[in-house]
Amino acid sequence: MLGLDRITFDPQVLGGKACIRKMRISVSLIVNLVANGMTVAEILEEYPDLEEADIQQALRYAAWTVEDVVYMPAGVPA
């Protein structure tokens, strides 16, 4: 999926939420930390098992999931 090899989904880990490398660190947690002003360095200090590439891929995955693509069924007026 888009070269996002660090984003994993496992029903046994956080109920199948998008996580970083099968750890109990969700993509949504990373995005929330960044959105609330934490720097990459601060996140890495707080979560030493993470790597900078994990944070980059979490943000790429989040951006991909909210991509502005609208699908209109055939025959429905725009």
C-alpha positions as CSV (number, residue, x, y, z in Angstrom):
1,M,0.0,0.0,0.0
2,L,1.8,3.1,-1.3
3,G,5.1,1.9,0.1
4,L,3.8,2.2,3.7
5,D,5.6,-1.0,5.0
6,R,5.7,0.3,8.6
7,I,1.9,0.7,8.9
8,T,0.3,-2.6,10.0
9,F,-3.1,-3.9,10.8
10,D,-3.5,-6.8,13.2
11,P,-6.8,-7.7,14.9
12,Q,-4.8,-8.8,18.0
13,V,-3.2,-5.3,18.3
14,L,-5.4,-2.4,19.2
15,G,-8.4,-4.1,17.6
16,G,-6.9,-3.9,14.1
17,K,-6.3,-0.2,14.0
18,A,-3.5,1.2,11.8
19,C,-0.4,0.8,14.0
20,I,3.3,1.3,13.6
21,R,5.2,-2.0,13.0
22,K,2.7,-4.1,14.9
23,M,3.4,-2.1,18.1
24,R,0.7,-0.8,20.3
25,I,1.4,2.7,18.9
26,S,-1.4,3.8,16.6
27,V,-1.2,6.0,13.6
28,S,-3.9,8.2,15.2
29,L,-1.8,8.7,18.3
30,I,1.1,9.9,16.1
31,V,-1.1,12.2,14.1
32,N,-2.7,13.6,17.3
33,L,0.7,14.3,18.8
34,V,1.9,16.2,15.7
35,A,-1.4,18.1,15.4
36,N,-1.0,19.2,19.0
37,G,2.4,20.6,18.4
38,M,4.9,17.9,19.3
39,T,8.0,17.8,17.2
40,V,9.4,14.6,15.7
41,A,12.3,14.9,18.2
42,E,9.9,15.1,21.1
43,I,7.8,12.2,19.9
44,L,11.0,10.1,19.5
45,E,12.1,11.0,23.0
46,E,8.7,10.1,24.4
47,Y,8.4,6.8,22.4
48,P,12.0,5.5,22.0
49,D,10.9,2.4,20.1
50,L,9.8,4.7,17.2
51,E,12.0,5.8,14.4
52,E,11.6,9.0,12.3
53,A,10.5,6.9,9.3
54,D,7.6,5.6,11.4
55,I,6.3,9.1,12.0
56,Q,6.7,10.1,8.4
57,Q,4.8,7.0,7.2
58,A,2.0,7.6,9.8
59,L,1.5,11.1,8.4
60,R,1.6,9.9,4.8
61,Y,-1.0,7.2,5.7
62,A,-3.2,9.7,7.4
63,A,-3.0,12.1,4.4
64,W,-3.8,9.2,2.0
65,T,-6.9,8.2,4.0
66,V,-8.4,11.7,3.8
67,E,-7.5,12.3,0.2
68,D,-10.2,14.5,-1.5
69,V,-11.6,12.0,-4.0
70,V,-15.3,12.0,-4.6
71,Y,-17.0,9.1,-6.4
72,M,-20.3,9.8,-8.0
73,P,-22.5,6.9,-9.0
74,A,-23.4,6.8,-12.6
75,G,-26.6,8.6,-13.5
76,V,-26.6,10.9,-10.4
77,P,-26.6,14.6,-11.3
78,A,-23.6,16.5,-9.9
